[in-house]
Amino acid sequence: MNKKTNWKLPLIIVAGVIAIILLCVFGVQSSQNRAFALEEQVNTAQSDIKVQEKRRVDLVYNLADCVKQYDKHESETLTAIAEGRGSAGDIENVTTAITAVSEAYPELKSNENYKQLMNELAMTENLIAEYRSNYNKQVKEYNRYVRKFPTRMFLNMLGYETQDYTYLDYDAPVDAPQNLFGE
């Protein structure tokens, strides 16, 4: 009966050792997977900022050009109306005055274009600020995770190199669009 109990003890010890090794392997792999996921979130947040900055550049110049063209059209229209009226002679009688007042002027909307431009710019800048804030949060979360005690040791053992992300600076760029409506 002693022989039966002798083989059970080593089997239990071997099973325990294998369980501990598997637990360590899965724990280390879980830490590495989490670090990879956080790193991807940082990269995605950085990419989101670049997309919005590209949108800003495209939007600003296209909308500014559109507004300038529409302003030019309105200016030409008003000039043509003024010249047309000037060549018709002075308004001397009541009938001519009533006709001039009731004349169907073209509907001018450049002020609406300016409002739309300003709204689009404000929305774009708000999105960029939001994405920059998100980027900084992702960097902070990543840095906290890879620097925590057991995780740091596991990642170093695997040769995983932690990356130092820099927090974004919120200063306005020197090449910000200026004098958009100047000739």
Disulfide bonds with the S-S distance in Angstrom:
none
